[in-house]
């Protein structure tokens, strides 16, 4: 995320994409489905740094790296199931757009990044649960000028994909992201509010401008009102997971992509968030206020099941191409 251009305390009262990519049809090598257990076992863990495989503990950037010194970096993260990186083509396309948005060239292009992802999967016989791609500005002598960006691709241990919907909570905060179309590493506001988020038992911080809802620090947002699914399209990060959810939602219900007011959020029958790791999450409380009747609603249950089936079909189709 980026530095705040607006402020405010936690609470409402205070105030990702479908572009095609050549890697979509890459014949991903078969690797077993990853889990927390496989990622935390004694098996060797690797990372790919600028195209070279190195032990995970040695995957470092220079102390003068502009990602470290200036927050000049972009990233992507996604699950891997049965050796298939979920919606990789969309994540790579967004990585390219994020890099363009902040003026950061990709050192080896998107094809090179896709090769690095495959190299990482090949290096882990025990399987990979999730992958993170990090592109930084690289070393700089003066703290401003970059010579050669750095690309690090590494595995990330995450819990298995949930098999049933479970309600979660959000806390709201008035904040405007700089360059919301870029998935940068600047999460300063979210980190500053991490303590309040944990104290509230929330999974994310929901940003708003005092009038309209934007997005979560790590998730996209949608509401259901009178059987219509509504999510914001402009002025937020293009969410890969939300785009996939809309694909499965449109045959089932009315969908609107537009701004959502705080009043609409408060009056919503149901609220959902989506993310590359969590998937579809029913939101049952915001700032301690229940959403609807405070339980997981029928639309959330149906969309959770449809999204899960969509992911399963995606994995099966990519597996057949191997």
N, C-alpha and C positions, 0 to 999 in steps of 0.2 A: 504494500500500500504506500501512500505518500504522505507528506507532512500535511497537517490539517489546515484548511483555509477557513474553517468555522469551528466553534467550540460549543461546549455545553456539557452538562452532567449526564450521567447515565439515566435514561428514563424518557418516555414519551412526553411526560408532563413538562420537561425542560424545553422544551422548545416552543458461446462462448463459443457463421461458424461451421457451417457445413461445407466449407470450401474443400474440394477434393485435393488429394495429394498422392503422389506416386506411391508413397509407402503404404497406402491403404491396401494395396494388393500384394504387399511383400509376403513371401511364404515363410511366416515365422516358424522357427525351429521348435519342435515339441519339447516342452519342459513341464514338469509336474506343477500342479497348482500350489502356489505358495501360501504360507500361513505364518502367524507369529512364531509358532514352534520352529519352523524351518529356518526362519530368519534369525532366531536367537540361539540356534544350536552351535555346536563346535565347528561346523563346516566353514571353510574359508569364505570370507566376504570380500568382494571386489568392487572397484569403481573404474569408470573409464574417464580419463582426464586427457582432453585434447586428442582423443583417438587412441590413447595408450592405456592398457589395463594395468592397474596398480592395486595393491592391497588397500582396503577401505581406510585403514588407519593412516595411510600415507597420501590420501586424496586431499591435498591442501591447496590453498591459493597463497600468493605472495603477500607479505605484510603491506605492500604498497598497492594492492589490488583495489581498483576503483569500486568494486562491489562492496568491499569491506570499508573503505574510507568514505565513499560518497553515496552508497546505496544504489550504484549504477549497475543494475543487474535485473534480469528477468528469469522466470522459471516456469516449469510445468510439473504436475504430479498426477499420476494416474495408477489405477489398479492393474494387476496382471492376473489373469485367470487361465489355468490350463496352458500356460505359456503364451497367452495372447494378451498383448497390451490393449486395454479397453479404449476404443475410440482414438487410437494413436494418431490417425490422420488428422482429426480435428484438433488435438492438442498440439501437433506440430504446426499446423496452420496458424493457430493462435500464438504460438511461440514466435513465429515469424512476424506476425502483426505487432506483438508486444515489442520486439526488438526494433522494428521500424519506428514505432511510436516514440521511443526514447532515443533513437539515433544510434543504436548499438548494432554493428554488423555481426552476423553469425560467422564465426571463423571458418567453418567448413560447410556452410550451407545446411539446409534442412535434410538433404540426403545424407550428409555426413552425420548429423544428429541421429537420424534413423538407424544408420549403421552402428552407431555407438550403443543405442538401445538394444539392438540384436546382440552385439558383442557382450553386453552385460548379462543378458539372458543366457547366452551360451556359457558364460563363465560360472554360472550357479547351477550345478547339477541338482541341488536340493530344491530349486524353485525360487521364484521371487514373488513377493506379495504386492509390491508397488514400486514404481520407479519415479525418481525425481530428476529432472533436467534443469541444470543451473548454468546460465550464461552470464558471465561478469565482464566488466570493462577491462579486466586484466591489469598487469603491473603498470604503474605510472610514476615517472620521475618527479613530476610537479603536482601530482594530485588532481590534475584536470585532463591532461592530454593522454589519450590511450593509443597504444601501439598495436597490441595483439590481444583481442578478447580471449577469455578462457571458458571452456565448456566442460562441465563435470556432470556425468551421468552416474547415479548411484541407486542402490536398492534401499527401500524404506520398509521397516516392519510395521504392518497394520493388521488390525483384527480382520477375520474373515468377513465377507459381505453379509450383512444381517439377512435372516430368512423370514423375519416378520417385522412389521412396522412397530416402532416404539416412540412414544411421544417425547418431545424435548422442549427446552425453553430457550428464549433469547432475551438479551437485554438491549435496549435501544439507546442510541447516542447520536447527538447532532454533530455531523461531520461531513465535509465534502472532500472526496478524494481528488488528488491531482492526477491527471491523465488516467481516468478510470478505465479506459480501453486497454491499458497496459497491465499485464500481470507482473508487476515488479516485486522486488523483495522488501519494499518499504512497508512494514506493518507496524510502524511506530505507535499509531493510535490504538490499534488492537492490543499491542503488547502493554501499553500503559493501562489499559482497562482489563487486563487479564485477571487481576485480583478480584475486581468487582464481578466479573463474569463467573469466576469460580465460586465466589461467595453466594451468588444467586443460583448456582446449580445450572447455569446456562451453557450451551454448546458454542455460541457465537455472539458477536456484537452486531446489531442491526443498525445501519447508518440511515439517517434521514436529514432533511434540511429544514425541519420545522413545519413543513407543509406536505412534502412528498417523501415516501419511502424510497430508498435507493437499493441497497443490497447488504448482505452480510460481509464481514471482513473476510470470511473464507467460504462464503456460500451465496447462492442466488435465492431469490424469494418469489413466491407466488401466493395468491389468495384464491379462495373459492367463495363466490357469493352468488346465491340463487342458481347454482349449477354451472356457473361460468368460471373458468380458470383464467386468472389475470396475472400477468407478469410484466415487468418493465423491460423495454428493449434499448432505449436510448439513455446515454449517460451512465451506463454501468458496464462492467466487464462482460463480454460475451461468454456466457457460461456454456461449456460443453455438455454438462449434465442436464441443464435446463433445456437446451436445444433437443436433446434426446428424449426428455420427458414430454416435450410438446409434440414430438412425432407420434408418440403413443397416445397422447391425450386427445388430439384432434379428431380421430374417428369416434371418440367416446363422448365428447362434450364440447361445448362452445369454448373457444380460446380467444382471448384478447391480449395483445401486446401493447401496453400503454403505461403511462405513469399511474401510480397508486397513491392516494392521499392517506394521511395518517388516520383520518376519519374512516376511510374504507377499511384500513387495517384493523381498527378497533371493532368495526361492525362485521368483520368477515365471519362466515360460517366455519371456514377452515383456513389454515395457513400451512404452507409447505416450504421447506428449504431443500436445495439440492447441492451436492458437491461431488467431486470426482472420487473421493474416498468413502464418504458416508452414503452416497446415493440419495434416495428420496427419504426425507425425514419429516414426519408430521410435527408441527409446532403447536403445542397445547397451552403454552403460557408465554407472555411477553411482559417483562417488568413485573412479574408476579400476578398479572391479570390473566385469567383463563381465556383461551380462545374458544369461542362457541360454548359448548357444554364442558370444556376442559378435558375431553377425551379425544382419541383418535377417530376422526370422522370417516364416513363411508367412502367419500371420494378419495381421501388419503389412502385408505386400504386398497381401493381398486387401482389407483395409480401406482402404488407401491408394487402390487402384484404384476401389473402390466409392464412396468419398468424392469422388474426382475426377469420377466419372460423375454423382454427385448434384449437385455444383456446376455442372457443364455443363448438366444438365437444368434447374436453377433459373434459370441465365442465359438459356437458350433460351426458357423459359416467360415470363419477364419481358420479354424482347425481343419476343415475339409480341404482348404486350399494348400495345406502343407504337403 
